[in-house]
Amino acid sequence: MLDIAYRLKKFKNFWVISIFILIVLQGQSWGENIKQNYTVQTDFSCGGVDVKVITHCIYKEKPYLPCLSDSQYIIIRSKKIVSSSTLLKLDHSISEITCYKSKNNKWFIELYYSNLGNCSACEYYELYDINGNLVATDRKKFRVIYKHGSTKVIESKNFNEVVKKYREIFSKLKLEKVSSKDVNLSTESR
């Protein structure tokens, strides 16, 4: 009889320890930095107007890396500007917002898009007024080619003209930088 009680106690201890180990291991896997399906919002103000950049992230492996995003949109005042793609992920994401003021006291918001590459076609700019109207962009300086599930970004034939036109508009407005903010795609907010 004593032998049976001893075996039952050992059996009970085995299960308690096993369940404890499983809970600890599961907790460690939950604590990993791999995140899926979350939203990052960056708030900014320019000329008294609220600007929001909202990014839906589908995956992020490391806390110091930006997420892999599949959609992104901007709200200037109450106007929603969509910057999305039909692809699994965006080819360029907004990395920075900058506020400018012209000599005649008009306010402008510049969005800097990047694919984190180091090339002339890896980035572009969009300039908006504070009502959310597109004033200028140099996005057409490159072409994105989608072929068999891969993406290739190349300079367009009129690269120099597009860049020149954007710079001319920017100079004509006589803009002075007021403030800027990085769009942090490595921080989760729900």
N, C-alpha and C positions, 0 to 999 in steps of 0.2 A: 504494500500500500504506500509506503514511504517512497518507493522507487517510482511509482506512477505520479505522485505529487511532485517529485523532483523533476521528472521529465516534462510535466505540464508547465512548471515554472520556467524551465529552460526554453521550452517551445514558445511560451509567452514572451520571454525576454528576446528571443530571436526575432519575433514578429515586430515587437516594439522598436528594436534597433533597426530592422530592415525598413520600416515605415519612416523612421526618423531620417535615415540615410536618403531615402527617396525624396523626402520633403526638402532636405538640404540641397540635393542635386538639382531638383526642379527650381528651387529658388535661385540657384546660381545661373541656370539657363535663362530665367526671366530677367536677371540682372545684367545680361549681356547688352552691349550697345547696338545690337542689330534691331532696327526699328522699321516698321512697315506701316504704310497708310496713315500718315499724320499730316497736319497742316502747320505751316509756318507763316506768321503774319508780321510784317514790318510796318510800323507806323511812322509817319513823317509829316512835317508841316512846312508849308511854303506860302508866304504872302497871306497868312491867315487861313489857308485852305488845307484841310486834312487830306493826306495821301496815304493809301494802304496798298501794299504789295502782298498778295495772298498766294502762297505756293502750296500745291498738294504734292507731297513727297510719297513716292511708292516704296522707297527703300533707302536705308543708310546703314553702312556697316561700321564706320568709325566716327567717333564724336567730333573729330577735327576736320572731317571731310564734308563737303556739301552733299545734300541728298540727291538722289536720282528723282527728278520731278517729271510728272506727266502733264501737269497743267499749272498755269500761272495767270493771274489777272491783277489788274491795277484798278483802284478806285480813286479817281480824282474828283473831289467834292462828292457828288453822288453818281458820277458817270463811270460805268464799268467798261474797262478796256481789256479785251481778252487777248492773251498772248499764249495760245495753246497750239497744240499740234495733234494731228491724227496718229502720230507715231506713239510707240510705247513711252518714249521720253522726249523731252524738249531738246532741240538741237542747240539752242541758246537760252540762257536764263538771265533775268535781271540780277545784276550783281551790285549795283550802286544807284542811288537816287541823289540828284543834285538840284538845289534850288538856286535860281538866278534872278536878278533884278535888272531891268533895262534902265537906260538913262532917263526914259520918260515914265518911270515908276510902274512898269508892267512886270508881272511875275511870270516865270517860266520854270517848268520842271523837266529835267533831262534824265532819261533812263539809260543806263549803260548795260548792254546785254553782252554776255560772254559765254563761250563754251569751255573756258579755262585753258585754251590752247595758246600757243605763242606764235601767232601769225596775223597778217593783216585782215584776213577773212574770219578770224576767230572772235571778232567783237564788232559791235555797231551801236549807234546811238539813236534815240528818238527824243525829240524836243516837243513838249506840249505846253499850251497855255494853261492857266489855272482853271479853265472851264473844261479841260480834258480834250481839247481839239489838237490834233497833230499839226505841228507847225513845220517840222522838218525831220528827215531821217536819212541815214546813209546805209540803210539795210540793203539796198539794191546793189551795193558794191561787191556783193558775192552771190553765188548761187549754191544752193544745197541740193545735192543729187542723191536720191534714194534709189539704191539698186540692190536687189536680192537681200533685203534686210539690213544692209549697211548704209551708212551716211558718209558722204564726202562733201566737204565745203571747199569751193574754189572761187578765185577772184572772177568777177564778171568782166566782160570786154570793156565796159565803160567805167571801170573801177575809179580811175583818176577824176573823171568828170563828176561822179556821184559824190566823192569825198570833197571835191572843190566846191560844189554847190552847197553842201551842208555847211562848210566853213564860211562861205559867203553869207548865207542866211544868218548864221551865228554872229558873224562880225557886224553885219548890217544892224542887228538888234542892239548892239553894244551892251552885251550882257556882262554883269559882274557876279561872280560866285558869292553866294550868301552862306550856304551850308550844304553839307552832303552827309550821306549815311550809307553804310554798307548794308546790303540785304543779306542777312545771315541765314543761310540755308542749312546750318548745322545745329540749330537750336529748335527743340520741339515745343510747340504750344498747342494745346487742345481746346 
